[in-house]
Amino acid sequence: MAFGQLAHYFSKERWQRIKDNRRLVYCTVVINMGALLLGYDSGIAGAVIPLRAFKHDMQIDGTRVAVATVNSNVVSVLFGGAFFGSIITSFLSYYLGRRAALLYSMALFALGGALQTAAKNLQWMYAGRFVSGLAVGATSLISPYYIAEISPTKHRARTVGAFQAFLVAGSLLAYWVTYGCDLQYHPTLVKGNPPTGTNTTGTIDPGAPADPAAASHLEFRSAGWRIPMGLQLLPGVLFSILMIGVSESPRWLASKGRKEDAIRTLAWLRCVDMTRPEAKDSDSQVEREKEKSEEPQSAITTLSKNTDVERRPAALRSPEIAAIHEEYAGIQAQLDETRGASYRELVSRVNLRRVMVSTYVAVFHIWIFHTGILYYAPTVFKNIGFSDTRSALLASGVFGAVKFVSTVLALTFTINRWGRVTGMAVGTGIQGILFFILGAIMKTKPPHGGPIQPASIAMMAIIYLYVIVYSFGMGPLPWVYSSEIYPLRIRELGQMWFTALTWACNFATSRVTPILFVKLGWKTWMLFASLNLGGAIICWFICPETKGLSMEELDILFGAISAEQRAADIEKVLQGHADGSRLNVPLDGR
């Protein structure tokens, strides 16, 4: 059965479907390069801060707590910038468009990356991290929206979910690039005068505690951390070039009254030739009609599914062209629904429960400390016994690879199969159990210096199992859930609140994570376990399940309207659309 399902993903029909949606695939990949940069920039600091050359160049020394505090500053300032970036970009996106807002974020990525690469001191590094944080906030807000607005309903879950895969790929790339540069540019002992007691191989552990006596005999090479920092400039340049072939969001064009541009853009994205009013039934058209027949029926008129061609308006004789106009009509109906939405409406009595649930999910999915583990993976592996920085970086690279493969498999096979709340609550509960086991092992078999112990291998295996559970359970579900619970009218405002709150929590957790490992030791894992288990229980009881529910049913679920009133509203809409007037096209073809 599993083989048959896998074969389906490589069938001739599936490749034909990709060909028919080639422009959508291209735009999705290019836009998601912003997510690749987001993941790379989020992971690169945690990868380079253990390197001794970085500590030497930034003059980081002192007690373990002092060093951990500086390390947390380097990582967390990015998320402080992301908080402000997500707010600022929401206005830029509204007035200038999604495409312009993403190009703005790429310019910030380039500036922030250049500042970090050329940094001579911590203040310079903080400035670069904050500027990159503005870009991170912009990308995290705009990219998912942009992709959702250019994607058909049937493909939206996977095209938007691809954002998570690119994000994880960026973190994976950051760890392996840093590991490779560490192999090439690690510090070396000055020839002919090694300090007493040091090894004589010409190499040292690049993450060892600072030793002034030994440091005078070491040659540090900044390339070991500057090259990984500088590589984030390359995807930004490539992105800016490839964006030439990406269209503006048709929804944004429609919101600005540019109807013809919006329809033309939709036709380009769907590979439809609007100059042929009566197209032949090509294989791609038949496949597209089959796809459309599988989509849920909406309240918008369905002229494109009407098999009696003569009964259609002359301008819509081609099913493909009719589908484009129908999609535009749906966009226009959505815009009519959202026009005039305000922040006051967001916190009104009928929407207050939605906001409270969204707020809990935003806090919950960050304070289970997955991002803390992700951003400080080398520190985490050193904490469980991989004392050599190179082995910690290697373990972090494998961690990123496991997370990437698990994320891709989850997006391919399970994202639409399990309930949102079930995935979040059950997955997080299992994570809590794994953290308790890890903490117990660390308490009874604490790591020591020297060779890696069996207990450390066991704890590493638990962390890898944990990230698999996270990818199939929590993963991208908080972002999917938060967008589903808001009605269309205030969804954009609700998502902006969710995004800003997420980055604020990211700032807090990334600030305290390294300090917790220094001060609490094995108790840190018990704290993580308690937060995961407690959060899972609360999530199960206060978050209503949304999988398989329409927007109309969600309104009833959250008490915004009664079932009787909703049924009456739907009947009214259906009667208003029965004559096809919402398509806003001449019925005689003129």
JOVENGI-V374222 format. One record per residue. N is the residue number from 1. PSI is psi in degrees with one decimal (NA if undefined). OMEGA is omega in radians with two decimals (* if undefined). D_CENTER is the distance of its C-alpha to the mean C-alpha in Angstrom with 1 decimal. Layout:
# JOVENGI-V374222
[[N;PSI;OMEGA;D_CENTER] [N;PSI;OMEGA;D_CENTER]]
This chain:
# JOVENGI-V374222
[[1;-44.4;3.14;30.9] [2;-37.9;3.13;27.7] [3;-40.5;3.12;29.2] [4;-38.6;3.11;30.0] [5;-38.6;3.12;26.4] [6;-39.8;3.13;25.2] [7;-31.5;3.12;28.0] [8;-33.9;-3.10;26.8] [9;-9.5;3.12;23.6] [10;18.2;-3.11;25.9] [11;162.9;3.12;28.6] [12;-38.3;-3.14;30.3] [13;-37.0;-3.13;29.2] [14;-40.0;3.10;25.5] [15;-34.2;3.07;26.0] [16;-38.5;3.12;28.0] [17;-39.8;3.08;25.3] [18;-41.5;3.11;22.9] [19;-41.7;3.14;25.7] [20;-22.5;3.13;26.2] [21;30.1;-3.02;22.6] [22;-36.6;-3.13;22.5] [23;-36.2;3.05;21.7] [24;-42.7;3.11;18.8] [25;-45.2;3.13;17.5] [26;-49.4;-3.11;18.3] [27;-38.9;3.14;16.6] [28;-44.3;-3.14;13.3] [29;-45.5;-3.11;13.5] [30;-47.6;-3.13;14.5] [31;-37.8;-3.13;12.0] [32;-7.5;3.01;9.1] [33;-25.1;3.01;11.1] [34;-37.7;3.08;9.8] [35;-35.5;3.08;6.3] [36;-44.7;3.10;9.0] [37;-38.6;3.12;10.8] [38;-47.4;3.13;8.2] [39;-39.8;-3.14;8.0] [40;-47.1;-3.11;11.7] [41;-33.0;3.11;12.7] [42;-34.5;-3.06;11.3] [43;-21.6;-2.98;13.1] [44;-36.6;-3.12;16.2] [45;-45.0;3.11;18.0] [46;-26.3;3.14;18.0] [47;-36.1;-3.03;19.4] [48;-23.5;-3.06;22.1] [49;-24.5;3.05;23.4] [50;-14.3;-3.07;25.4] [51;135.0;-3.07;27.2] [52;-31.7;3.10;30.7] [53;-38.6;3.10;31.0] [54;-44.3;3.13;28.1] [55;-36.9;3.13;29.9] [56;-48.1;-3.09;33.2] [57;-34.8;-3.14;32.0] [58;-0.6;3.13;30.4] [59;50.3;3.12;33.4] [60;114.1;3.09;31.5] [61;-176.6;-3.12;34.2] [62;-159.6;-3.13;35.8] [63;167.1;3.13;35.3] [64;-38.7;3.13;32.4] [65;-40.9;3.14;31.2] [66;-42.9;3.12;31.6] [67;-41.9;3.13;29.6] [68;-36.0;3.12;26.8] [69;-44.5;3.11;26.8] [70;-43.5;3.12;26.5] [71;-42.2;3.14;23.7] [72;-32.9;3.08;21.8] [73;-43.9;-3.11;22.6] [74;-40.1;-3.11;21.2] [75;-46.4;-2.96;17.8] [76;-26.8;-3.12;17.6] [77;-26.4;3.07;18.9] [78;-41.4;-3.06;15.6] [79;-24.3;2.97;14.1] [80;-43.3;3.07;17.3] [81;-36.4;-3.14;16.8] [82;-35.8;3.11;13.2] [83;-49.4;-3.14;15.0] [84;-35.2;-3.14;17.5] [85;-38.6;-3.14;15.4] [86;-33.7;3.14;13.5] [87;-47.7;-3.12;17.0] [88;-43.0;-3.04;18.8] [89;-25.3;3.11;16.6] [90;-35.8;3.11;17.0] [91;-40.6;3.10;20.6] [92;-41.1;3.14;20.3] [93;-37.3;-3.12;18.3] [94;-42.7;-3.04;21.1] [95;-35.3;-3.04;24.0] [96;-19.1;-3.13;23.0] [97;160.3;-3.12;20.6] [98;-42.1;-3.08;16.9] [99;-46.9;3.14;18.1] [100;-37.6;3.14;20.0] [101;-38.1;3.10;17.2] [102;-39.1;3.08;14.9] [103;-36.9;3.05;18.0] [104;-42.3;3.14;18.7] [105;-34.7;3.11;15.4] [106;-36.7;3.08;16.4] [107;-39.4;3.10;19.7] [108;-39.1;3.07;18.4] [109;-43.6;-3.12;16.4] [110;-45.3;-3.14;19.8] [111;-46.6;3.14;21.9] [112;-41.1;3.11;19.9] [113;-39.5;3.12;19.8] [114;-42.3;3.13;23.6] [115;-42.2;3.14;24.4] [116;-40.9;-3.11;22.8] [117;-36.9;-3.08;24.5] [118;4.0;-3.02;27.8] [119;134.7;3.09;27.8] [120;-15.9;-3.14;31.2] [121;176.6;-3.07;30.6] [122;-36.8;-3.13;28.1] [123;-41.6;3.09;28.5] [124;-43.0;3.13;27.5] [125;-43.1;3.12;24.5] [126;-41.6;3.14;23.4] [127;-45.0;3.12;23.8] [128;-40.3;3.13;21.7] [129;-38.0;3.14;18.9] [130;-43.1;3.12;19.1] [131;-43.8;3.08;19.1] [132;-32.7;3.09;16.0] [133;-37.8;3.05;14.5] [134;-40.8;3.12;15.6] [135;-38.9;3.12;13.7] [136;-45.9;3.11;10.4] [137;-40.2;3.13;11.0] [138;-46.7;-3.09;12.0] [139;-41.9;-3.10;9.2] [140;-27.9;3.14;6.6] [141;-45.1;-2.97;9.5] [142;-44.3;-3.01;11.0] [143;-50.3;3.13;8.9] [144;-39.6;3.10;8.0] [145;-47.2;-3.11;11.6] [146;-49.3;-3.11;13.1] [147;-41.7;3.13;12.2] [148;-36.0;-3.07;13.3] [149;-18.3;3.11;16.4] [150;-3.3;-3.03;17.5] [151;140.6;2.98;17.0] [152;156.9;-3.10;19.9] [153;-41.6;-3.05;19.5] [154;-33.6;-3.06;20.1] [155;-0.9;-2.94;17.2] [156;-39.6;-3.09;14.6] [157;-41.2;-3.09;13.0] [158;-36.3;3.14;12.5] [159;-40.4;3.09;11.7] [160;-38.4;3.12;8.9] [161;-24.7;3.10;7.9] [162;-24.0;3.08;8.2] [163;-42.7;3.14;4.9] [164;-40.0;-3.13;4.0] [165;-43.0;3.12;7.4] [166;-36.4;3.10;7.5] [167;-46.9;3.13;5.3] [168;-38.7;3.12;7.8] [169;-35.9;3.10;10.5] [170;-43.7;3.10;10.4] [171;-41.6;3.10;11.2] [172;-44.9;3.14;13.7] [173;-39.9;-3.12;15.3] [174;-43.9;-3.11;15.7] [175;-43.8;-3.08;17.7] [176;-34.4;3.07;19.8] [177;-43.7;3.13;20.7] [178;-40.7;3.11;21.8] [179;-44.7;3.13;23.7] [180;-41.9;3.12;25.5] [181;-32.7;3.09;26.4] [182;-37.9;3.09;27.7] [183;-36.3;-3.05;30.0] [184;-35.2;-2.97;31.3] [185;31.1;3.14;31.7] [186;154.8;3.12;32.4] [187;147.9;-3.14;35.2] [188;152.9;3.08;38.8] [189;143.6;3.08;42.1] [190;130.4;-3.06;44.7] [191;140.4;2.99;47.4] [192;-7.4;-3.08;50.7] [193;55.3;-3.13;50.0] [194;143.3;3.09;47.5] [195;151.2;3.14;47.6] [196;133.3;3.08;49.6] [197;-7.4;3.13;47.6] [198;163.5;3.12;44.6] [199;163.9;-3.07;44.0] [200;21.5;-3.14;45.6] [201;-7.0;-3.10;43.1] [202;4.7;3.13;41.9] [203;158.8;3.07;38.4] [204;169.9;3.01;37.0] [205;115.4;-3.07;33.9] [206;-10.5;3.14;31.7] [207;12.1;-3.11;30.1] [208;153.7;3.10;33.5] [209;147.0;-3.10;34.6] [210;135.9;3.12;36.3] [211;102.5;-3.07;40.1] [212;-36.7;-3.11;42.1] [213;-41.6;-3.13;45.0] [214;-31.2;-3.06;42.9] [215;-31.3;-3.13;40.6] [216;-15.9;-3.13;43.7] [217;9.9;-3.10;44.1] [218;146.5;3.02;40.5] [219;112.9;-3.14;39.1] [220;138.1;3.13;35.5] [221;112.8;-3.06;33.5] [222;-21.3;-3.12;30.8] [223;-25.6;-3.13;29.4] [224;-29.8;3.09;27.8] [225;-23.0;-3.14;25.2] [226;-35.3;3.11;25.6] [227;-48.5;3.07;24.7] [228;-39.6;3.10;21.3] [229;-41.6;-3.06;20.6] [230;-24.3;-3.10;22.2] [231;-18.3;3.12;20.3] [232;-12.9;3.09;17.2] [233;-30.9;-3.05;19.7] [234;-48.7;3.10;20.1] [235;-33.0;3.12;16.7] [236;-42.4;3.10;17.2] [237;-45.7;3.13;20.7] [238;-41.7;3.12;19.9] [239;-46.9;-3.10;17.2] [240;-36.1;3.12;19.9] [241;-46.6;-3.09;22.4] [242;-23.5;3.13;20.5] [243;-14.7;3.08;19.5] [244;-33.9;-3.11;23.3] [245;9.2;-3.13;22.9] [246;134.0;-3.11;20.1] [247;161.4;3.03;21.5] [248;158.2;3.11;20.9] [249;125.5;3.11;19.5] [250;-30.1;3.12;22.5] [251;-40.3;3.11;21.7] [252;-41.4;3.10;21.9] [253;-43.1;3.12;25.1] [254;-35.7;-3.14;26.6] [255;-22.0;3.12;25.9] [256;11.3;3.11;28.0] [257;13.5;-3.11;30.8] [258;70.5;-3.04;30.3] [259;-50.4;-3.08;31.1] [260;-41.1;3.11;32.4] [261;-39.2;-3.14;29.4] [262;-45.1;3.13;27.0] [263;-41.9;3.13;29.1] [264;-40.4;3.13;29.5] [265;-42.4;3.08;25.7] [266;-43.5;3.13;25.2] [267;-40.6;3.12;28.0] [268;-44.6;-3.13;26.6] [269;-36.3;-3.10;23.2] [270;4.3;3.12;25.1] [271;43.5;3.14;27.7] [272;131.0;3.09;30.5] [273;107.4;-3.08;33.7] [274;-6.8;-3.11;34.8] [275;-7.4;3.14;38.2] [276;99.5;-3.09;39.5] [277;-26.0;3.13;40.3] [278;93.1;-3.12;41.4] [279;151.8;3.09;39.3] [280;160.1;-3.14;40.5] [281;76.5;3.12;38.9] [282;168.1;3.12;37.1] [283;-41.9;-3.12;35.1] [284;-36.1;3.14;31.8] [285;-43.7;3.12;33.0] [286;-42.0;3.12;34.1] [287;-41.0;3.14;30.8] [288;-38.4;3.09;29.0] [289;-37.9;3.11;31.5] [290;-43.4;3.09;30.9] [291;-46.5;-3.04;27.1] [292;-33.9;3.13;27.9] [293;-21.4;3.14;30.5] [294;-11.6;-3.12;27.9] [295;153.0;3.08;25.8] [296;143.5;3.10;26.6] [297;141.7;3.10;29.3] [298;176.0;3.10;28.6] [299;-13.0;3.12;31.1] [300;150.2;-3.12;31.2] [301;151.4;-3.06;34.1] [302;51.9;3.14;33.9] [303;-31.4;-3.11;36.3] [304;-18.4;3.12;34.3] [305;-2.5;-3.13;35.2] [306;115.6;-3.08;38.8] [307;-16.1;3.11;40.8] [308;93.7;-3.04;43.9] [309;-36.1;-3.05;43.2] [310;-20.9;-3.13;46.4] [311;-7.8;3.11;45.2] [312;157.5;2.95;42.2] [313;149.5;-3.07;42.6] [314;-35.2;-3.11;43.8] [315;-12.7;-3.04;40.7] [316;26.4;-3.10;38.6] [317;-29.9;3.07;40.7] [318;129.2;3.10;38.0] [319;-35.7;-3.13;35.4] [320;-43.9;3.14;32.7] [321;-39.2;3.09;33.7] [322;-38.4;3.12;34.1] [323;-37.7;3.11;30.6] [324;-46.9;3.13;29.3] [325;-35.7;3.09;31.5] [326;-42.5;3.12;30.4] [327;-39.9;3.09;26.7] [328;-40.4;3.12;27.7] [329;-38.2;3.08;29.8] [330;-41.7;3.09;26.9] [331;-44.9;-3.12;24.9] [332;-38.3;3.10;28.0] [333;-39.4;3.10;28.5] [334;-41.8;3.13;25.0] [335;-39.2;3.09;25.8] [336;-37.0;-3.12;29.1] [337;-36.4;-3.04;27.6] [338;-9.9;-3.07;25.2] [339;130.4;3.09;27.8] [340;4.8;3.13;29.0] [341;145.6;-3.09;26.2] [342;166.4;3.12;26.3] [343;-30.2;3.10;25.0] [344;-38.5;3.10;28.3] [345;-32.3;-3.14;27.5] [346;-37.6;-3.10;24.1] [347;18.0;3.10;26.2] [348;168.1;-3.06;29.1] [349;-40.2;-3.07;30.7] [350;-22.3;-3.11;29.4] [351;-0.9;-3.03;25.8] [352;-39.8;-3.14;26.1] [353;-38.8;3.11;25.2] [354;-44.5;-3.12;21.9] [355;-40.7;-3.14;21.1] [356;-42.2;3.11;22.2] [357;-44.1;3.12;20.2] [358;-40.6;3.12;17.0] [359;-43.4;3.12;17.9] [360;-45.3;-3.11;18.6] [361;-39.4;3.13;15.4] [362;-43.8;3.14;13.5] [363;-44.6;-3.08;16.1] [364;-47.3;-3.00;16.4] [365;-10.7;3.05;12.9] [366;-39.9;-3.07;13.0] [367;7.4;2.90;16.8] [368;-0.8;2.95;16.8] [369;23.5;3.03;16.0] [370;-42.6;-3.13;13.5] [371;-33.4;3.08;11.8] [372;-41.7;3.09;15.4] [373;-40.6;-3.12;16.2] [374;-46.5;-3.07;13.2] [375;-27.1;-3.10;14.2] [376;34.4;-3.07;17.9] [377;-46.6;3.11;18.2] [378;-39.5;3.10;21.4] [379;-40.0;3.12;22.9] [380;-46.0;-3.11;22.1] [381;-31.0;3.02;23.9] [382;-34.7;-3.14;26.8] [383;-30.8;-3.10;27.1] [384;7.6;3.00;27.8] [385;-1.7;3.07;30.4] [386;74.8;-2.95;28.9] [387;-28.8;3.10;30.9] [388;129.3;-3.07;30.9] [389;-37.4;-3.11;28.0] [390;-41.3;3.11;27.9] [391;-34.0;3.09;27.8] [392;-39.9;3.09;25.0] [393;-39.9;3.12;23.0] [394;-44.9;3.10;23.8] [395;-36.0;3.10;22.8] [396;-39.1;3.10;19.4] [397;-41.4;3.09;19.0] [398;-39.4;3.07;19.9] [399;-46.9;3.12;17.5] [400;-38.3;3.13;14.6] [401;-43.1;3.11;16.3] [402;-42.2;3.13;16.7] [403;-40.9;-3.13;13.1] [404;-49.2;-3.13;12.2] [405;-42.7;3.14;15.2] [406;-40.2;3.14;14.6] [407;-45.0;3.13;11.1] [408;-44.0;3.13;12.7] [409;-39.9;3.13;15.7] [410;-43.2;3.13;14.0] [411;-32.7;-3.09;12.4] [412;-40.8;-2.94;15.8] [413;-27.3;-2.93;18.2] [414;-10.0;-2.98;17.2] [415;-31.8;-3.13;14.4] [416;8.3;-3.07;17.2] [417;-35.6;-3.07;19.9] [418;154.1;3.09;19.4] [419;152.6;-3.13;19.4] [420;-52.6;-3.10;16.5] [421;-38.3;3.10;18.7] [422;-46.4;3.13;20.3] [423;-44.5;-3.11;17.2] [424;-47.4;-3.04;16.1] [425;-50.1;-3.11;19.7] [426;-44.6;3.13;21.1] [427;-44.2;-3.13;18.3] [428;-34.4;3.07;18.4] [429;-43.3;3.09;22.2] [430;-39.2;3.09;22.4] [431;-41.5;3.12;20.2] [432;-41.3;3.11;22.8] [433;-43.2;3.13;25.6] [434;-38.8;3.12;24.3] [435;-38.1;3.09;24.0] [436;-43.8;3.12;27.6] [437;-43.6;-3.13;28.9] [438;-44.3;3.12;27.3] [439;-38.0;3.13;28.9] [440;-41.1;3.10;32.2] [441;-42.6;-3.10;32.3] [442;-32.1;3.11;31.7] [443;-44.3;-3.07;34.4] [444;-29.8;-3.14;37.0] [445;67.9;-3.09;36.2] [446;141.7;-3.13;35.0] [447;147.9;3.08;34.0] [448;165.9;3.08;36.6] [449;160.3;3.13;36.9] [450;-155.0;-3.10;37.9] [451;151.4;3.13;36.9] [452;129.2;-3.06;33.9] [453;159.2;3.08;35.2] [454;-36.0;3.13;34.7] [455;-37.6;3.11;33.1] [456;-38.6;3.08;30.4] [457;-41.4;3.13;29.7] [458;-42.5;3.13;29.5] [459;-36.5;3.07;27.1] [460;-42.7;3.13;24.9] [461;-38.0;3.11;25.1] [462;-40.8;3.12;24.1] [463;-39.7;3.10;20.9] [464;-40.8;3.09;20.1] [465;-39.1;3.11;20.9] [466;-44.9;-3.08;18.8] [467;-27.9;3.03;15.6] [468;-45.7;3.11;16.6] [469;-42.5;3.13;17.3] [470;-44.9;-3.08;14.0] [471;-38.0;-3.14;12.1] [472;-20.3;-3.13;14.7] [473;-88.0;-3.10;15.0] [474;-62.8;3.06;12.4] [475;-126.3;-3.12;9.2] [476;2.4;-3.01;7.1] [477;-38.2;3.12;10.5] [478;-38.9;-3.13;10.5] [479;-39.3;3.09;8.3] [480;-45.4;-3.09;10.7] [481;-44.8;-3.09;13.6] [482;-32.6;3.13;13.4] [483;-27.1;-3.10;13.6] [484;-33.8;-2.99;16.3] [485;-18.8;3.13;18.6] [486;139.9;3.01;19.3] [487;156.0;-3.05;22.0] [488;-35.6;-3.04;21.4] [489;-36.3;-3.09;23.6] [490;15.2;-3.05;21.5] [491;-42.1;-3.10;18.0] [492;-40.0;3.10;16.8] [493;-40.8;3.13;18.5] [494;-40.2;3.13;17.1] [495;-34.5;3.09;13.4] [496;-41.0;3.09;14.4] [497;-45.3;-3.14;16.0] [498;-44.2;-3.11;13.2] [499;-46.8;-3.13;10.8] [500;-42.4;3.14;13.8] [501;-36.7;3.10;14.8] [502;-44.9;-3.13;11.6] [503;-32.6;3.07;12.0] [504;-42.3;3.10;15.7] [505;-36.9;3.07;15.4] [506;-40.8;3.11;13.3] [507;-45.5;-3.09;16.2] [508;-46.9;-3.09;18.7] [509;-39.4;3.12;17.5] [510;-23.3;3.12;17.0] [511;-36.7;-3.01;20.5] [512;-18.9;-3.02;22.3] [513;-53.8;-3.11;20.9] [514;-30.3;3.12;23.2] [515;-37.6;3.09;26.1] [516;-42.9;-3.13;25.8] [517;-35.0;-3.14;26.2] [518;-43.9;-3.01;29.2] [519;-34.2;-3.04;30.9] [520;-22.9;-3.12;30.3] [521;-127.8;-3.10;30.1] [522;-24.8;3.14;29.9] [523;-21.3;3.09;29.7] [524;-41.3;-3.13;26.2] [525;-32.6;3.07;25.2] [526;-36.1;3.07;27.4] [527;-46.2;3.10;25.6] [528;-42.3;-3.13;22.2] [529;-44.2;-3.13;24.0] [530;-42.2;3.13;25.5] [531;-38.6;3.12;22.4] [532;-48.4;-3.11;20.6] [533;-44.3;3.12;23.8] [534;-43.5;3.12;24.6] [535;-37.3;3.14;21.2] [536;-42.3;-3.14;21.3] [537;-45.8;3.13;24.8] [538;-43.2;3.13;24.1] [539;-43.3;-3.10;21.1] [540;-35.5;-3.04;23.4] [541;-26.5;-3.06;26.1] [542;-14.2;-3.10;24.5] [543;114.0;3.11;21.6] [544;145.9;3.13;23.1] [545;137.3;-3.10;21.8] [546;-10.0;-3.07;20.4] [547;130.3;3.06;20.1] [548;0.8;-3.13;22.7] [549;140.3;3.06;23.7] [550;168.9;3.12;24.3] [551;-34.7;3.12;23.7] [552;-41.8;3.14;27.5] [553;-31.7;3.10;27.4] [554;-37.4;3.08;24.6] [555;-41.8;3.11;26.9] [556;-42.1;-3.12;29.7] [557;-41.3;-3.11;27.6] [558;7.0;3.05;26.8] [559;18.5;-3.14;30.4] [560;-22.9;-3.09;29.8] [561;154.6;3.10;32.5] [562;158.7;3.13;35.1] [563;-37.3;-3.13;35.0] [564;-43.9;-3.14;38.3] [565;-38.2;3.12;37.2] [566;-40.9;3.12;34.0] [567;-39.6;3.12;36.3] [568;-38.7;3.12;38.6] [569;-41.8;-3.13;35.8] [570;-41.3;3.12;34.6] [571;-38.9;3.12;38.2] [572;-42.5;3.12;38.7] [573;-43.8;-3.12;35.7] [574;-39.2;3.10;36.9] [575;-36.1;3.14;40.4] [576;-25.4;-3.10;39.1] [577;-2.3;-3.01;37.3] [578;-31.1;-3.11;40.0] [579;5.3;3.11;41.7] [580;12.9;-3.07;38.6] [581;-24.7;-3.11;39.2] [582;-13.6;3.12;35.5] [583;-22.0;3.09;35.0] [584;41.2;3.05;36.9] [585;148.1;-3.11;38.7] [586;131.9;-3.10;42.5] [587;-17.7;-3.14;44.0] [588;5.6;3.09;46.7] [589;-6.1;-3.12;44.5] [590;NA;*;45.7]]
